[in-house]
């Protein structure tokens, strides 16, 4: 099986499952929406009942750790989902260190620590400004669609 950081072929779009109840997550999603000019990233809010979890994964597991799926079915999680999401929107240079094999144990440890702290951080960080979502689906200027979370 190919490394999660180097699949045999990048099969866009990448579907990123995010927690729409998390203010930290939503700020990152807003960045992705602004940058997704090539429509290589599809955003789905896993905190709503309208978005089913991936096969074999519970909603709770998906809320505990970032999950993404390439169009060919390859699933990436954690720092790998972060890495590919940033690459999808043209910000791969920001996350290039995540691909350094010698540092992966450190990044994975840091990601697990962040996931454990995220619920507490989310309580003290305000939600980003609400978007104009009349139908339950939020669409940015570049056509990226994400499920309404408020």
Buried (B, 14 or more C-beta within 10 A) or exposed (E): EEEBBEBEEBEBBBBBBBBBBBBBBBEBBBBBBEBBEEBBBBBBBBBBEEBEBBEEBEBEBBBBBBBBBBEEEBBBBBBBBBBBBBBBBBBBEEBEEBBEEEEBEEBBEEBBEEBEEBEEEBEEBEBBEEBEBEEEEBBBEEEBEBBBBE
